[in-house]
Amino acid sequence: MRRKYIFSIIIGCLMLTGCSNVKNIQDLTYIVAIGMDFDPEKEEYTAYLQGLNFANVAKTEGGRPTEPIPIFIASATGETLNLAVSKLYNRSEPPLFFGHVITLLLSQNIITHRFNEVIKEVGRNRSLRPTLRVLSTDENIQEVFNIKALFNYPAVYTVLYKKGDTDLFQDEIKPTTIMNFLREYNEPMGTAKLPSVKIDQESWSANKNYPVLYFDGLEIFQQQKYTNSLPFDEAVFIDWLLEKKVSLTQRAEEADELAAVLHLASPKMKIKYGKESDAPHFSLEVTAQADLLEKVRDIPLEKLKKVIEDDLKKRLIAVYSNGVKNKADLLNVGEKWYRTYPKEYEKLKRNKTFYLEENYLTDVKVDVQILHFNSYKYD
């Protein structure tokens, strides 16, 4: 009986081989960001890899190294992305490990010339997580990867790695994951949006200018095609309208002079479709809550409320018109329509033309409730 028991333990130990190939943390080069660029003249891709340096990755209060910690970036070119990356394997020791890639950064040349091919290739790559953040930039990717966070913290504390599901976004564009982007990208109606990253050289300094990264706009895609780029003001307004946990600082002007500053929380936008069946004809109702941050001039409460509502209505119509001009459904009014009216959508699909016109937006109603007045007195 005892022999049988010992024999079973030995056999069990021999079968426990699952952890035998586990490597120590210092035995791998952890890649945390991949950058991709494309040269349309040479028909050639450039891949950039940013490695994680564990020397200062933790925000410790004491005992930080006094010497600047370099950021490790590798790059290689090739006819395809896989061929470009493959050139780095024999030049990387400890060996490369792609299991913790957090961010994919695409150049403007990729966005305009090879986006469809690249995003499909990334989407089917099993070594990349569905929570991978996807961003674009018109800056030099190597320069973007070389930017550190404030106080010389490592690059993993920059917006390249910012989470979109838990953080709050104050006047800031929200990042997206490859999973969410592909879901919107493959929809027959509505737009998919990628945040674009820019280097700011002026806002911060530490004896000399200290460059930082920020989101400066959105790249817009409609029906698997790139349409246009949106500047920051329009992009953050759309994110405030359509995304959760985004708030906005709003000016209130009276007679072309600043009267007050308000903080607008995430709104609710209701789309009401008309009886027309040829395409989505619709009206919008937007409700939002606001806090008064500053009262620069005396302005009655009702007047202040109307100024904010009129301004939001004007911005909303401008966003819609700009989208129609670029053949992009920036307010995503078609997404719910094609699910609600599948037969009408099948008829519309045969036309193979963009489905929105300026006059399809029939009415806009905005209702803003100011809930807090920051110690300013109002009757």
C-alpha positions as CSV (number, residue, x, y, z in Angstrom):
1,M,0.0,0.0,0.0
2,R,2.8,2.4,0.9
3,R,4.7,1.5,-2.3
4,K,1.6,2.4,-4.3
5,Y,1.2,5.7,-2.5
6,I,4.9,6.7,-3.2
7,F,4.6,5.5,-6.8
8,S,1.6,7.8,-7.3
9,I,3.4,10.8,-5.9
10,I,6.4,10.2,-8.2
11,I,4.1,9.9,-11.3
12,G,2.2,13.0,-10.2
13,C,5.4,15.0,-9.9
14,L,6.6,13.9,-13.3
15,M,3.3,15.0,-14.9
16,L,3.6,18.5,-13.2
17,T,5.6,20.1,-16.0
18,G,3.4,23.2,-16.6
19,C,5.8,25.6,-14.7
20,S,9.1,24.1,-15.9
21,N,9.4,26.6,-18.8
22,V,8.5,29.7,-16.8
23,K,11.2,32.4,-17.2
24,N,12.2,35.0,-14.6
25,I,11.2,38.6,-15.2
26,Q,14.8,39.6,-16.2
27,D,15.0,36.8,-18.8
28,L,12.7,38.5,-21.3
29,T,12.4,41.8,-23.1
30,Y,8.9,42.9,-22.4
31,I,7.5,44.9,-25.4
32,V,4.7,47.3,-24.2
33,A,4.1,49.3,-27.3
34,I,4.3,48.7,-31.1
35,G,4.6,51.5,-33.6
36,M,3.9,51.1,-37.3
37,D,4.8,53.4,-40.2
38,F,4.6,53.0,-44.0
39,D,6.6,54.5,-46.8
40,P,4.3,54.7,-49.9
41,E,7.2,55.4,-52.3
42,K,9.3,52.4,-51.2
43,E,6.2,50.3,-50.4
44,E,7.9,49.4,-47.1
45,Y,6.8,49.2,-43.5
46,T,8.7,50.3,-40.5
47,A,8.0,48.6,-37.1
48,Y,9.0,50.2,-33.8
49,L,9.1,48.3,-30.5
50,Q,9.2,50.0,-27.1
51,G,10.6,47.8,-24.4
52,L,9.7,48.1,-20.7
53,N,12.6,49.2,-18.5
54,F,11.9,47.9,-14.9
55,A,14.6,50.2,-13.5
56,N,12.1,53.0,-12.7
57,V,8.7,51.5,-13.6
58,A,7.4,51.8,-10.0
59,K,6.4,55.2,-8.5
60,T,8.4,54.9,-5.3
61,E,8.8,57.8,-2.9
62,G,12.4,57.1,-2.1
63,G,15.4,55.3,-3.5
64,R,14.7,56.2,-7.1
65,P,17.8,56.2,-9.4
66,T,19.4,59.6,-9.8
67,E,20.6,59.0,-13.3
68,P,18.1,59.3,-16.2
69,I,16.7,55.9,-17.2
70,P,16.8,55.5,-21.0
71,I,13.8,54.3,-23.0
72,F,14.6,51.3,-25.2
73,I,13.2,51.5,-28.7
74,A,14.0,49.1,-31.6
75,S,13.1,49.6,-35.3
76,A,13.3,47.7,-38.5
77,T,11.9,47.8,-42.0
78,G,10.4,45.2,-44.2
79,E,7.9,44.4,-47.0
80,T,5.3,43.4,-44.4
81,L,5.0,44.1,-40.7
82,N,5.9,40.6,-39.7
83,L,9.0,40.7,-41.9
84,A,10.0,43.9,-40.3
85,V,9.6,42.6,-36.7
86,S,11.3,39.3,-37.6
87,K,14.6,41.3,-38.2
88,L,14.6,42.3,-34.6
89,Y,14.5,38.7,-33.1
90,N,18.2,38.0,-33.6
91,R,19.2,41.4,-32.3
92,S,17.2,41.2,-29.1
93,E,18.6,39.4,-26.1
94,P,16.9,38.7,-23.7
95,P,14.4,37.5,-26.2
96,L,11.3,39.5,-27.2
97,F,8.0,38.9,-25.4
98,F,4.8,40.3,-26.9
99,G,2.4,39.0,-24.2
100,H,2.2,42.4,-22.4
101,V,1.8,44.8,-25.4
102,I,-0.6,47.6,-24.3
103,T,-0.5,50.1,-27.1
104,L,-0.4,50.1,-30.9
105,L,0.6,53.4,-32.5
106,L,-0.1,53.9,-36.2
107,S,1.4,56.7,-38.3
108,Q,-0.7,58.9,-40.6
109,N,0.7,57.1,-43.6
110,I,-0.7,53.9,-42.3
111,I,-4.1,55.6,-41.7
112,T,-4.3,57.0,-45.2
113,H,-2.6,54.2,-47.3
114,R,-2.7,50.8,-45.6
115,F,-5.1,51.0,-42.7
116,N,-7.5,48.2,-43.7
117,E,-4.7,45.7,-44.3
118,V,-2.9,46.6,-41.1
119,I,-5.9,46.6,-38.7
120,K,-7.1,43.2,-40.0
121,E,-3.7,41.7,-39.5
122,V,-3.5,43.1,-36.0
123,G,-7.0,41.9,-35.2
124,R,-6.2,38.3,-36.2
125,N,-2.9,38.2,-34.3
126,R,-3.3,35.8,-31.4
127,S,-0.4,37.2,-29.4
128,L,-2.0,40.6,-29.0
129,R,-4.8,41.2,-26.5
130,P,-8.3,42.4,-27.4
131,T,-7.8,45.2,-24.8
132,L,-4.8,46.6,-26.9
133,R,-5.1,50.4,-27.1
134,V,-5.0,51.7,-30.7
135,L,-3.8,55.3,-31.4
136,S,-2.6,57.3,-34.4
137,T,0.0,60.1,-34.7
138,D,1.4,62.4,-37.4
139,E,4.5,62.8,-35.3
140,N,7.7,60.8,-35.7
141,I,7.0,57.5,-33.9
142,Q,10.5,57.2,-32.4
143,E,10.1,60.7,-30.9
144,V,6.7,59.8,-29.4
145,F,8.1,56.7,-27.9
146,N,11.0,58.7,-26.4
147,I,8.7,61.0,-24.4
148,K,8.6,60.3,-20.7
149,A,5.8,61.1,-18.3
150,L,6.1,64.1,-15.9
151,F,8.8,64.0,-13.2
152,N,10.8,61.7,-15.4
153,Y,8.5,58.8,-14.8
154,P,8.7,56.1,-17.5
155,A,6.7,56.2,-20.7
156,V,4.1,53.8,-19.3
157,Y,2.7,56.7,-17.3
158,T,2.0,58.8,-20.5
159,V,-1.4,58.9,-22.3
160,L,-0.1,56.1,-24.6
161,Y,-1.1,53.8,-21.8
162,K,-4.1,55.5,-20.4
163,K,-7.1,53.3,-19.5
164,G,-10.4,54.1,-21.1
165,D,-12.7,52.1,-18.8
166,T,-12.0,53.3,-15.3
167,D,-10.5,56.8,-15.5
168,L,-12.5,60.0,-15.7
169,F,-11.8,62.3,-18.7
170,Q,-12.0,66.1,-18.0
171,D,-11.8,68.0,-21.4
172,E,-9.9,65.0,-22.7
173,I,-10.4,62.5,-25.6
174,K,-11.1,59.0,-24.5
175,P,-8.8,56.1,-25.7
176,T,-10.2,53.0,-27.3
177,T,-9.2,49.4,-27.5
178,I,-8.8,47.2,-30.6
179,M,-11.9,45.2,-29.6
180,N,-14.2,48.3,-29.3
181,F,-12.7,49.9,-32.4
182,L,-13.2,46.8,-34.6
183,R,-16.7,46.4,-33.4
184,E,-17.5,49.9,-34.6
185,Y,-15.3,49.7,-37.7
186,N,-17.2,46.7,-39.0
187,E,-20.7,48.2,-38.4
188,P,-22.6,49.0,-41.7
189,M,-23.6,52.3,-40.2
190,G,-22.0,54.7,-37.8
191,T,-18.4,55.8,-37.4
192,A,-15.3,54.3,-35.8
193,K,-12.9,56.7,-34.1
194,L,-9.2,56.6,-33.2
195,P,-7.6,59.1,-30.9
196,S,-4.5,60.8,-32.3
197,V,-1.4,61.6,-30.2
198,K,0.6,64.8,-30.3
199,I,3.8,66.1,-28.6
200,D,3.3,69.4,-26.7
201,Q,6.6,71.3,-26.2
202,E,5.3,74.4,-24.4
203,S,2.9,73.6,-21.5
204,W,5.5,72.1,-19.0
205,S,9.1,73.0,-18.2
206,A,11.8,71.8,-15.8
207,N,14.7,74.3,-16.3
208,K,13.9,73.8,-20.0
209,N,10.9,72.8,-22.0
210,Y,9.6,69.4,-21.0
211,P,7.7,67.7,-23.8
212,V,4.5,65.7,-23.0
213,L,2.0,63.7,-24.9
214,Y,-1.7,64.4,-25.3
215,F,-4.6,63.5,-27.4
216,D,-5.2,66.2,-30.0
217,G,-8.0,64.9,-32.2
218,L,-9.8,61.9,-33.8
219,E,-9.3,59.9,-37.0
220,I,-12.7,59.1,-38.4
221,F,-13.7,55.9,-40.4
222,Q,-17.0,55.2,-42.0
223,Q,-17.9,51.8,-43.5
224,Q,-14.2,50.5,-43.3
225,K,-12.9,53.7,-45.0
226,Y,-10.9,56.6,-43.6
227,T,-12.8,59.8,-44.1
228,N,-11.1,62.7,-42.2
229,S,-9.4,64.0,-39.1
230,L,-11.2,66.0,-36.5
231,P,-9.5,68.8,-34.5
232,F,-9.5,68.7,-30.7
233,D,-12.5,71.0,-30.0
234,E,-14.8,69.0,-32.2
235,A,-13.4,65.6,-31.2
236,V,-13.8,66.2,-27.4
237,F,-17.4,67.5,-28.0
238,I,-18.3,64.3,-29.8
239,D,-16.7,62.2,-27.0
240,W,-18.6,64.2,-24.4
241,L,-21.9,63.5,-26.3
242,L,-21.3,59.8,-27.1
243,E,-18.9,58.3,-24.5
244,K,-19.3,57.8,-20.7
245,K,-17.2,59.4,-18.0
246,V,-16.3,62.5,-20.2
247,S,-17.0,66.0,-18.9
248,L,-16.6,69.3,-20.6
249,T,-15.7,72.9,-19.5
250,Q,-18.1,75.2,-21.3
251,R,-17.9,79.0,-21.8
252,A,-21.0,81.1,-21.6
253,E,-20.8,84.3,-23.6
254,E,-23.2,87.3,-23.5
255,A,-22.8,90.0,-26.2
256,D,-19.5,88.4,-27.3
257,E,-18.0,88.7,-23.8
258,L,-17.3,85.9,-21.3
259,A,-20.1,85.8,-18.7
260,A,-19.5,82.4,-16.9
261,V,-17.7,79.1,-17.0
262,L,-19.5,75.8,-16.4
263,H,-18.7,72.2,-16.0
264,L,-20.9,69.9,-18.0
265,A,-21.3,66.2,-17.0
266,S,-21.9,63.4,-19.4
267,P,-25.2,64.1,-21.2
268,K,-28.0,61.8,-22.5
269,M,-28.8,62.0,-26.2
270,K,-32.1,60.6,-27.5
271,I,-32.6,60.0,-31.2
272,K,-36.2,60.0,-32.5
273,Y,-36.6,58.7,-36.1
274,G,-39.2,60.2,-38.5
275,K,-41.7,58.2,-40.5
276,E,-39.6,58.4,-43.7
277,S,-38.3,55.0,-44.7
278,D,-35.7,55.8,-47.4
279,A,-33.0,56.8,-44.8
280,P,-32.6,57.9,-41.2
281,H,-34.6,61.2,-40.8
282,F,-34.4,62.1,-37.2
283,S,-34.5,64.7,-34.4
284,L,-32.3,64.9,-31.3
285,E,-33.0,65.6,-27.6
286,V,-30.0,66.2,-25.4
287,T,-30.2,66.6,-21.6
288,A,-27.2,67.5,-19.5
289,Q,-26.3,68.6,-15.9
290,A,-24.0,71.5,-15.2
291,D,-22.1,73.1,-12.3
292,L,-21.3,76.8,-12.3
293,L,-17.5,77.1,-11.9
294,E,-17.1,80.9,-12.4
295,K,-19.4,83.9,-12.8
296,V,-17.4,86.5,-14.6
297,R,-20.4,88.9,-15.2
298,D,-23.8,89.2,-13.6
299,I,-26.1,87.2,-15.8
300,P,-29.6,86.0,-14.8
301,L,-30.0,82.2,-14.3
302,E,-32.5,81.8,-17.1
303,K,-30.4,83.8,-19.5
304,L,-27.3,81.7,-18.5
305,K,-29.2,78.5,-19.1
306,K,-30.4,79.6,-22.5
307,V,-27.0,80.8,-23.6
308,I,-25.5,77.3,-22.8
309,E,-28.4,75.5,-24.5
310,D,-28.2,77.6,-27.6
311,D,-24.4,77.2,-27.8
312,L,-24.6,73.4,-27.4
313,K,-27.4,73.2,-30.1
314,K,-25.2,75.3,-32.5
315,R,-22.2,73.0,-31.9
316,L,-24.3,69.8,-32.3
317,I,-25.7,71.0,-35.7
318,A,-22.2,72.0,-36.8
319,V,-20.8,68.6,-35.9
320,Y,-23.6,66.9,-37.9
321,S,-23.1,69.2,-40.9
322,N,-19.3,68.6,-40.9
323,G,-19.9,64.9,-40.8
324,V,-22.3,65.0,-43.8
325,K,-19.8,67.1,-45.7
326,N,-17.2,64.4,-45.2
327,K,-19.6,61.5,-45.5
328,A,-19.3,60.5,-41.9
329,D,-22.1,59.8,-39.4
330,L,-20.3,61.5,-36.5
331,L,-23.4,61.2,-34.2
332,N,-23.9,57.5,-34.9
333,V,-27.6,58.1,-35.8
334,G,-27.5,55.2,-38.4
335,E,-26.3,52.5,-35.9
336,K,-29.7,52.2,-34.2
337,W,-31.7,52.8,-37.4
338,Y,-30.4,49.8,-39.3
339,R,-31.2,47.5,-36.4
340,T,-34.7,49.0,-36.0
341,Y,-35.6,49.0,-39.7
342,P,-33.7,46.1,-41.3
343,K,-35.9,45.9,-44.4
344,E,-35.4,49.6,-45.1
345,Y,-31.7,49.2,-44.5
346,E,-31.5,46.5,-47.1
347,K,-33.1,48.8,-49.7
348,L,-30.8,51.6,-48.7
349,K,-27.7,49.4,-49.0
350,R,-28.4,48.8,-52.7
351,N,-27.9,52.5,-53.4
352,K,-24.3,52.4,-52.3
353,T,-24.3,56.1,-51.4
354,F,-23.8,57.8,-48.1
355,Y,-27.1,57.7,-46.2
356,L,-27.3,61.2,-44.5
357,E,-28.2,64.6,-45.9
358,E,-28.1,68.0,-44.2
359,N,-31.9,68.2,-44.0
360,Y,-32.4,64.7,-42.4
361,L,-31.7,66.3,-39.0
362,T,-35.2,67.9,-38.5
363,D,-35.0,69.3,-34.9
364,V,-32.6,69.6,-32.0
365,K,-33.7,70.2,-28.4
366,V,-31.2,70.8,-25.6
367,D,-32.1,71.0,-21.9
368,V,-29.3,71.9,-19.4
369,Q,-30.0,71.8,-15.7
370,I,-27.5,73.8,-13.5
371,L,-27.4,72.0,-10.2
372,H,-24.5,73.6,-8.3
373,F,-23.5,77.2,-8.2
374,N,-20.1,77.1,-6.4
375,S,-21.2,79.6,-3.6
376,Y,-22.5,82.2,-6.2
377,K,-25.9,83.4,-5.2
378,Y,-28.9,82.9,-7.5
379,D,-32.6,83.3,-6.5
